[in-house]
Amino acid sequence: MALRLKKYQEDALAALAAFLSEARGQQTAAQMQMAFDAARRKVLGEGAARQTYRPFSPEQADIPVACLRIPTGGGKTLMAAHAIDIAAREYLGSRAPIALWLVPGNTIRAQTLEALKAPGHPYREALLRHWPDERLMVLDIADCHRIRAHDLGSRAIVVVGTVQTLRVDNTASREVYAYHEDFAPHFAAAPDVPFFERVSEADLERHPHLTRGDLGRVKASFANLLAWHRPVVIMDEAHNAQSKLSLKLLERIRPACVIEWTATPLPDQNLLYSVSAQELKSADMIKLPIVLASHPNWREAVRDAVLTREKLAADALGESDYLRPIVLFQAEPKGGEATIEVLKAHLVEQLHVDEKRIAVATGNQRELDGVNLFRRDCLIDIVITVEALKEGWDCSFAYVFCTTQNIGSAKDMEQLLGRVLRMPYATRRKADTLNRAYAHVCGSRTAQVANQLTDRLVTKMGFERLAAAQAVQVPLGDDLFAAPLLEPARIESGFETSADAARVLADALPEQVRVETDGETARVTLTGALLEQSIEAMVANLPKREREAVIEALQRHDARVLAAGAPSERAEAFAPLPQLMLPVQGELRLFEPDLLDDFADYSLAGLPADLPGFERAESKKPFLIDIERGRLGIRQDDAQYAFDLDRGASEAIRREDVIRELDRKLYHHAILQADKVAWLGRMVDGLLARAFDPPYLIRHLNTLAEAAGARLRELLGAQRDRAYQQSLLPGDGQARLDTVTTFRFHPQRYPARWLYEGRYRFNKHYYPLPGELKPEGEETDCAFELNGLPQVRHWVRNLERQPDHAFWLPTSTDRFYPDFVAELDDGRLLVVEYKGGHLFDSPDAREKDTIGKVWAAASGGRCLFLMASDAATVGRPVSVQLRTAIGLR
């Protein structure tokens, strides 16, 4: 079953495509930094923060390295499968790449390999979207000797292995570096280049058929094969592969590019794109919140876990998709009280669970092997493990996690907890109880347990602090299925510290800190919102060895209070915003930008076909010209090889070839092909008259296509703009508002890529923190003023490029996402776009101001629009501009 990519996945892969395209042909670290910055701006906008790019190595700075941060449950394996095609298209220029897919351990290696090979599995289907079955080869690294010389260049080859397989100091000790007879034909015509590893004395000892005459010859090994053909490297859990030895293994195989995937990147990784936990939740990828119940002993935890599963199973009967909720039990290791044997006996004998419903999954007992838990006839709904599921197990039917181990000592518990986060079918469920996950744990203090879970979500699973604070919820009473509505004053957090540190906290916050001391250790319970000045005053008095941990605990508590105090978390509704509609054949349709194509009179006849900006220059992204199977072939130069394009067979290139290739590259659904081809013919004739011959045009086809595309957009844009302007004029075709289509801010869906990190407290923002707002700047100052306006009930920092989760208005070319949307106490809606003085009078700003005012005017006074700027530009402070906009003087 093929899975459709979510928007955040498409955006992340678009960033990767942009970077690899920009990186093509770049040689130095500085050039790679520029390519990295350009890619981030293209996807994240011009305001994207600059990230320092770390080159692959000083000697091989031309190898692009990109890291994508995807929190647990975000589908990084599916994305990685699509990334191979992106690297092949945008960087290698080859439809037959070789990819080395490296994972951290054998369990996940076996599971990844099986998924990439299994017919019908989404990961396999992702590969088959780009290559037919007969042109695709997926292998375990142990079976790499099955690759034949004719496979290279004719098939896409994906080899799955572990980092440990290649990460060694002594290469003679590993099979991938060893001489293998099956690889000898590959090296029959191998070039004599220094990067190849040679046959050594150690190889003679391991392979008796080698003679001393073979010493110094190129070794017929898989590692050498990789070094020659330069693989795309997919690095899973890449934060674990940043050591010098890991870099050394990559240097040996000379990758064409390295694509890293992790939930918790290290500071010096090349973080190209970061996905937030809120984006996963908004995309229905994960179940949140995690409803936490703490129990005094393991028997009570197990009992309630079983009861929770039964309640969920009953709710699942009302779903249109088949669901069988599963509970995961983490037993204690041998020597503990609640071992696997004891836990299973308790389930069968005391809770009367049918033994056929239970499966044990450990290193020795592998009762899940070969079992498809998604089948309707599968009886298993209870899985017992210790830590065997910590890698790769992803059955989305898992809803309940229960550990019999003490949470403070439960090894790798976050890996097991992560198994219950994935949402079945990546679709929100009708029963809200099935949109959450449930955790039953052993611990005497619920607040402390919640903090420990929150810590693990942040440090191990890639959640941001605020998202983690929202993710773990403790019910007020015994009902786990009631959505808790907590006021900030009722929020409690607990943690352990030294008695000295606890005394400092109690002295500084006597009404909000409760301390229980046991010798030199103290248990601290925090209640309610903390004043920042109180926290700052006490920090200097904390013992140095405790300071960092205490500050982290205070910040974590502060995040929980902040989350609970937001209107969205208290189930307040944000008033719906009317959207502009256009009449089309007697019906009102949402005014999408693409709707203009139905009204624009697109025709290229009579329009100029010149390319004034196209000049003779060497291309950074060359193309290969060759005769393949009797036909002219054109493809991008393979980045892993070196070719001299100036020695191509130029007599094979004709005017018609250039037109045909441009026709393939330039597509517009509203232009007739004959009209486009005629225009391209006039354009090419003009270039030929300027002494650009066909071979040159083919060699620079990418640049030519970009220039032609830009010219087409310019010409058609004028016609599209006329249609847009017509839609704003009074008459039967004028844009209008209608109650049929409105936009609503969903209280649980705010997929910000990053959150505001400044010191100001926004007490009226609809969500806990504004998204994608810088700590300081003119736009942020405008947010301060909006938040302080007494007439504002609540407001939202509107997110850019999120059409399903943000309010937008149409422009002639795209969507316009205003910066702020506010609901006033009197029910009116205020939309604010802030423009700095240097942009306030630009064509883009004028167009946005026009559509904003058209939208407001169509509402009959219910909606207001303001294009705000600084006082020097408009003659009034922002505060006055806001007050004037809502009718105050």
Buried (B, 14 or more C-beta within 10 A) or exposed (E): EEBEBBBBBEBBBBBBBBBBBBBBBBEEBEBBBBBBBBBBBBBBEEEBEEBEBBBBBEEEBBBBBBBBBBBBBBBBBBBBBBBBBBBBBBBBBBBBBBBBBBBBBEBBBBBBBBBBBEEEBBBBBBBBEBBEEEBBBBBBBBEBBEBBBEBBEBBBBBBBBBBBBBBBEEBBEBBBBBBBEEBEEBBEEBEEEEEBBEBBEEBBEEBEEBEEEBEEBBBBBBBBBBBBBBBBBBBBBBBBBBEEEBBBBBBBBBBBBBBBBBBBBEEEBBBBBBBBBBBBBBBBBBBBBBBBBBBEEBBBBBBBBBBBBEBBBEBBEEBEEEBBBBBBBBBBEEEBEBBBEBBBEBBBEEBEBEEEBBBBBBEEBEBBEEBEBBEEEBBBBBBBBBBBBBBBBBBBBBBBBBBBBBBEEBEBBBBBBBBBBBBBBBEBBEBEBBBBBBBBBBBEBBBBBBBBBBBBBBEBBBBBBBBBBBBBBBBEEEEBBEBBEBEBEEBBBBBBBBEBBBBBBBEBBEEBBBBEEEEEEBBBBBBBBBEEEEBEEBEEBBEEEBBEBBBBBBBBBBBBBBBBBBBBBEEEEBBBBBBBBBBEEEEBBBBBBEBBBEBBEBBBEEBBBEBEEBEEEEBEBBBBBEEEEEEBEBBBBBBBBEEEBEEBEBEBBEBEBBBBBBBEBBEBEBBEEEBBBBBBBBBBEBBBEEEBBBBBBBBBBBBBBBBBBEBBEEBBBEBBBBBBEBBBEEEEBBBBBBEEBEBEBEBBBBBBBBBBEBEBBBEBBBBBBBBBBBEEBBBBBBBBBBBEBEBBBBBBBBBBBBEEBBBBBBBBBEBBBBBBBBBBEEEBBBBBBBBEEEEBEEEEBEBBBBBBBBBBEBBEEBBBBBBBBBEEBBEBBBBBBBBEBBEEE
